Amino acid sequence: MTAIPSFRTVQADSVEVAALKGKTNLASVSLGSKIVSFSDEFFAEAENMLKDTEAVFLPEEFTERGKWMDGWETRRHNKKYDWAIVQLGYAGAIYGFDIDTSHFTGNHAPVVSIEAANATEAEVRSGKAQFEEILPKVDMNPGSHHYFVYSAPTKTYTHLRVNNYPDGGIARLRVYGQVVPQTIVASADGLVDLAFVGNGGRAVACSNQHFCSPSNLLLPGRGKTMGDGWETRRSRTPNHNDWAILKLGVPGYVDKVEFDTKQFCGNFPPLVTLHGTVSAEDVPAADAQWTELVGGVPLTADAQHYFDAVGPKDVAFTHVKFTMYPDGGIKRIRINGRPASS
């Protein structure tokens, strides 16, 4: 059995947390994460822990069972403990957690532990999955974020069991890690979206994310609202541009790209470019050589835009850089091509 990496508690304003948030939240509902089973959710549903939005508190909101809470909350006086099993959106290696008890002050879970398994949903539901402890019992404070960072990534897991001792509430669970594709997801034309989050792609740097994160560019589907794309602040500087660097989950040869401005109507970028590079680093060096894949092309409101990539067809790119002139918002980017290796 592989040893579980050591972990430590870190503060919200630490460089470790900043690095952690650069990883993929494997428990995001946007990735398809869901609750498989639970012991109790009398006051508030366990699935609330997986919401992408920050937890909120509505002082006047009550349900027939008591105070409405934006999180998972079980009934009082449990003689053992409560638990909820989370199916991660994609299998992945875990770098750390944020266990958030925001707005749970007299009713938070005082102690939490986490177990993990690599199994099918059927094995989990039948009780055949082999769970192992990856975060031992840790104390929780009321109304707080609790960050735990591993010294090295864990092995690959598909499910977590969150244990709540003895009962109470947890607002959000963030599971920061790296997707480890079990199979490569191909598009209808046989090409692979090299940057898709399900294939291990992620946003690693950007010039600005005032309204929403460039990580959203790689999510499944076309999204539900303008808030689940990438949008920068309005620029007031002449010749300004905003950019995002995407690390491809699958290095490969880029053939076709898609830029989707769904729901961006008065704030889409009027002109964009796409460049590629090869780098062994997460974030390419400042002096990296970028090759043009899509020249300056105009975009329109609320539409999918398709382009053939230019440039060399024998270079397996590891990163792409998407640039907007001067600023704005876009919902999704698809980098369709052929993986460098099967």
Phi and psi in degrees as a GROMACS rama.xvg file:
@    title "Ramachandran Plot"
@    xaxis  label "Phi"
@    yaxis  label "Psi"
@TYPE xy
-70.8054  133.782  THR-2
-68.0508  143.927  ALA-3
-77.6621  131.715  ILE-4
-60.2513  151.422  PRO-5
-67.9613  157.749  SER-6
-135.488  163.84  PHE-7
-146.207  157.158  ARG-8
-83.9371  135.741  THR-9
-130.333  158.278  VAL-10
-84.4133  154.706  GLN-11
-59.181  -32.1815  ALA-12
-95.0091  15.7463  ASP-13
-84.2215  160.257  SER-14
-66.8764  -28.7391  VAL-15
-63.9274  -41.1026  GLU-16
-69.1657  -38.2598  VAL-17
-59.3992  -41.9173  ALA-18
-68.0141  -38.6225  ALA-19
-60.8293  -43.0748  LEU-20
-70.2962  -11.4645  LYS-21
-80.0612  -9.03692  GLY-22
-86.388  176.397  LYS-23
-87.0333  134.388  THR-24
-80.3526  98.905  ASN-25
-66.3112  -18.2167  LEU-26
-97.9329  14.2378  ALA-27
-70.8376  135.637  SER-28
-64.0046  -25.5338  VAL-29
-66.4876  -21.8656  SER-30
-90.7339  -2.34514  LEU-31
96.5691  8.58525  GLY-32
-60.8401  146.462  SER-33
-152.952  164.969  LYS-34
-88.9631  125.769  ILE-35
-87.0672  -42.4404  VAL-36
-162.038  167.23  SER-37
-158.889  162.064  PHE-38
-85.2664  -33.0603  SER-39
-168.694  144.356  ASP-40
-149.026  51.1356  GLU-41
-59.003  -46.6065  PHE-42
-91.9716  -35.6009  PHE-43
-154.956  142.601  ALA-44
-71.2722  141.641  GLU-45
-62.3117  -30.7299  ALA-46
-62.9  -18.9392  GLU-47
-60.9661  -28.1653  ASN-48
-61.4278  -21.8328  MET-49
-96.3163  -0.719912  LEU-50
-61.4663  145.734  LYS-51
-79.0663  -27.2684  ASP-52
-75.6256  155.946  THR-53
-68.6999  148.969  GLU-54
-65.653  145.155  ALA-55
-122.675  163.32  VAL-56
-127.116  125.533  PHE-57
-114.862  100.867  LEU-58
-56.5621  -34.3018  PRO-59
-95.7082  3.08793  GLU-60
-92.6342  122.342  GLU-61
-131.339  156.15  PHE-62
-115.005  178.853  THR-63
-66.4734  -13.9293  GLU-64
-103.27  -3.79778  ARG-65
138.705  -155.017  GLY-66
-67.6691  131.759  LYS-67
-71.8988  129.775  TRP-68
-130.574  141.495  MET-69
-92.4283  75.9701  ASP-70
174.915  -163.793  GLY-71
-102.797  124.002  TRP-72
-137.481  127.367  GLU-73
-100.517  168.4  THR-74
-71.2203  166.09  ARG-75
-78.9863  168.507  ARG-76
66.2217  37.3721  HIS-77
-73.9884  128.322  ASN-78
-82.3104  -12.0437  LYS-79
-119.47  -99.6808  LYS-80
-164.41  162.995  TYR-81
-104.206  160.124  ASP-82
-151.379  156.902  TRP-83
-143.357  135.185  ALA-84
-100.308  124.698  ILE-85
-106.815  127.086  VAL-86
-92.026  118.752  GLN-87
-65.9737  150.726  LEU-88
-59.2642  -41.441  GLY-89
-140.143  148.51  TYR-90
-60.5176  143.819  ALA-91
-166.84  167.339  GLY-92
-91.549  136.543  ALA-93
-100.36  132.082  ILE-94
-101.644  -22.4206  TYR-95
171.345  177.877  GLY-96
-131.39  154.773  PHE-97
-123.794  109.554  ASP-98
-100.613  112.581  ILE-99
-109.848  122.844  ASP-100
-109.065  25.6425  THR-101
-50.3767  131.553  SER-102
74.8183  -5.7111  HIS-103
-93.9256  102.522  PHE-104
-109.819  -50.346  THR-105
-102.396  9.73921  GLY-106
-141.179  20.5926  ASN-107
-77.5017  161.341  HIS-108
-72.6046  119.575  ALA-109
-74.8351  -26.2611  PRO-110
-142.101  140.665  VAL-111
-136.122  145.081  VAL-112
-136.336  161.51  SER-113
-133.972  133.46  ILE-114
-113.605  161.23  GLU-115
-143.389  155.634  ALA-116
-146.747  154.368  ALA-117
-113.703  101.754  ASN-118
-157.265  168.931  ALA-119
-81.8125  162.287  THR-120
-61.8976  -37.772  GLU-121
-62.0027  -40.8299  ALA-122
-65.3398  -38.0705  GLU-123
-66.1291  -46.6454  VAL-124
-65.9158  -31.0776  ARG-125
-85.8992  -4.97008  SER-126
83.0384  10.8046  GLY-127
-89.9919  -12.5412  LYS-128
-67.3119  141.591  ALA-129
-97.7079  103.621  GLN-130
-89.5852  144.419  PHE-131
-131.427  147.667  GLU-132
-72.8789  126.002  GLU-133
-116.737  -14.6719  ILE-134
-137.185  108.004  LEU-135
-67.9539  174.999  PRO-136
-54.3187  125.78  LYS-137
-128.771  144.729  VAL-138
-76.7026  142.511  ASP-139
-111.272  142.392  MET-140
-99.6597  155.757  ASN-141
-68.9111  145.078  PRO-142
53.1876  46.1186  GLY-143
-142.09  154.278  SER-144
-88.9083  138.061  HIS-145
-124.341  111.445  HIS-146
-103.032  131.489  TYR-147
-128.075  128.11  PHE-148
-122.205  132.906  VAL-149
-83.5209  154.774  TYR-150
-73.9703  -19.9109  SER-151
-156.087  157.7  ALA-152
-64.8562  148.343  PRO-153
-73.9326  175.174  THR-154
-71.9833  179.338  LYS-155
-78.7779  132.565  THR-156
-129.73  156.934  TYR-157
-116.242  -24.5535  THR-158
-138.244  149.822  HIS-159
-125.326  147.626  LEU-160
-115.678  114.748  ARG-161
-93.2945  118.727  VAL-162
-102.944  132.283  ASN-163
-120.551  108.036  ASN-164
-106.571  125.689  TYR-165
-86.1647  -19.2816  PRO-166
-170.35  179.892  ASP-167
126.326  -154.187  GLY-168
-126.077  145.372  GLY-169
-131.209  127.193  ILE-170
-77.6668  -52.0455  ALA-171
-143.028  151.06  ARG-172
-125.839  117.43  LEU-173
-109.026  127.775  ARG-174
-117.104  96.72  VAL-175
-86.6756  127.399  TYR-176
-165.703  -162.027  GLY-177
-125.307  124.181  GLN-178
-60.0286  134.682  VAL-179
-116.55  97.5401  VAL-180
-58.9869  130.901  PRO-181
-84.6317  -33.3136  GLN-182
-142.998  148.426  THR-183
-80.9295  128.629  ILE-184
-85.0607  115.687  VAL-185
-100.928  152.596  ALA-186
-84.1358  176.273  SER-187
-61.6232  -31.1102  ALA-188
-87.4717  8.4121  ASP-189
90.2414  -9.94513  GLY-190
-80.9149  161.665  LEU-191
-109.782  134.105  VAL-192
-76.191  99.4614  ASP-193
-64.3809  -22.9146  LEU-194
-100.81  -4.97266  ALA-195
-58.4719  138.066  PHE-196
-59.6312  -34.5705  VAL-197
-68.6082  -16.5815  GLY-198
-99.4708  8.19115  ASN-199
97.4759  3.58579  GLY-200
-71.6978  153.671  GLY-201
-159.434  153.857  ARG-202
-80.7177  130.442  ALA-203
-116.199  -13.2209  VAL-204
-164.705  155.623  ALA-205
-159.994  163.284  CYS-206
-81.4032  -28.7397  SER-207
-166.656  142.773  ASN-208
-143.243  50.728  GLN-209
-58.6953  -42.6525  HIS-210
-98.6933  -40.2295  PHE-211
-160.958  161.58  CYS-212
-83.8351  146.128  SER-213
-67.2498  -14.603  PRO-214
-59.2534  -27.627  SER-215
-64.9458  -22.8322  ASN-216
-60.1378  -22.3872  LEU-217
-105.258  5.12982  LEU-218
-73.5838  162.76  LEU-219
-66.3803  157.153  PRO-220
66.9769  -166.202  GLY-221
-108.305  6.95548  ARG-222
81.1911  170.552  GLY-223
-108.821  -35.0622  LYS-224
-138.546  170.317  THR-225
-62.0653  -22.6079  MET-226
-71.869  -12.4704  GLY-227
-108.146  36.6588  ASP-228
-118.69  -158.52  GLY-229
-114.756  126.003  TRP-230
-139.256  132.413  GLU-231
-102.218  168.403  THR-232
-71.2323  163.449  ARG-233
-70.3968  132.999  ARG-234
-93.4835  148.366  SER-235
-122.421  6.80455  ARG-236
-100.241  131.18  THR-237
-57.7786  142.406  PRO-238
63.3455  26.3825  ASN-239
-74.3989  153.744  HIS-240
-148.336  155.446  ASN-241
-117.95  148.776  ASP-242
-143.762  156.18  TRP-243
-137.036  136.897  ALA-244
-104.854  127.761  ILE-245
-113.305  126.485  LEU-246
-88.3045  121.169  LYS-247
-68.7127  134.913  LEU-248
-69.7223  -30.1954  GLY-249
-126.687  102.038  VAL-250
-56.1323  140.688  PRO-251
-174.504  -173.465  GLY-252
-96.1701  121.118  TYR-253
-86.8525  125.512  VAL-254
-110.211  -47.3605  ASP-255
-139.027  149.904  LYS-256
-133.404  155.607  VAL-257
-130.885  132.566  GLU-258
-117.379  121.032  PHE-259
-114.454  119.15  ASP-260
-104.347  27.0622  THR-261
-47.3863  128.238  LYS-262
70.7727  -1.7584  GLN-263
-95.3688  101.082  PHE-264
-110.317  -48.1211  CYS-265
-101.996  10.6431  GLY-266
-144.742  20.0543  ASN-267
-76.9313  154.877  PHE-268
-76.384  131.09  PRO-269
-72.138  -22.4348  PRO-270
-147.128  139.12  LEU-271
-140.331  159.778  VAL-272
-136.108  164.203  THR-273
-139.382  131.367  LEU-274
-128.552  157.092  HIS-275
-126.34  156.445  GLY-276
-148.835  170.88  THR-277
-120.263  122.555  VAL-278
-150.55  143.577  SER-279
-86.6188  -7.43722  ALA-280
-92.0212  159.165  GLU-281
-60.671  -48.2727  ASP-282
-114.089  118.044  VAL-283
-57.0795  150.742  PRO-284
-63.3357  158.467  ALA-285
-59.666  -28.609  ALA-286
-97.5532  18.3756  ASP-287
-59.6979  146.482  ALA-288
-92.1296  119.424  GLN-289
-104.496  134.245  TRP-290
-105.936  132.178  THR-291
-68.144  128.974  GLU-292
-110.227  -37.8675  LEU-293
-134.963  121.807  VAL-294
-72.9279  -173.909  GLY-295
-62.6631  107.79  GLY-296
-121.513  143.187  VAL-297
-80.9591  147.443  PRO-298
-114.31  159.776  LEU-299
-122.534  172.084  THR-300
-71.9503  140.258  ALA-301
50.8063  53.5927  ASP-302
-151.123  155.218  ALA-303
-93.428  132.19  GLN-304
-120.539  128.624  HIS-305
-116.773  136.203  TYR-306
-140.113  144.671  PHE-307
-81.9819  135.466  ASP-308
-75.3164  140.847  ALA-309
-99.5973  -174.205  VAL-310
90.199  -177.306  GLY-311
-66.6491  142.172  PRO-312
-100.322  2.05877  LYS-313
-112.039  13.4765  ASP-314
-108.045  123.491  VAL-315
-88.1484  100.421  ALA-316
-75.961  147.792  PHE-317
-106.85  -23.3326  THR-318
-139.8  152.714  HIS-319
-128.92  152.507  VAL-320
-122.359  116.335  LYS-321
-99.7102  127.895  PHE-322
-123.867  134.522  THR-323
-110.423  137.214  MET-324
-120.189  116.61  TYR-325
-90.9619  -24.2577  PRO-326
-167.679  -168.269  ASP-327
130.079  -151.583  GLY-328
-145.42  150.129  GLY-329
-145.791  148.124  ILE-330
-87.7726  -52.6724  LYS-331
-141.148  152.882  ARG-332
-129.876  131.274  ILE-333
-120.276  126.212  ARG-334
-111.013  91.2026  ILE-335
-92.0065  129.863  ASN-336
-167.732  -160.656  GLY-337
-113.868  123.919  ARG-338
-57.1876  144.69  PRO-339
-67.2218  -29.1774  ALA-340
-140.792  149.475  SER-341
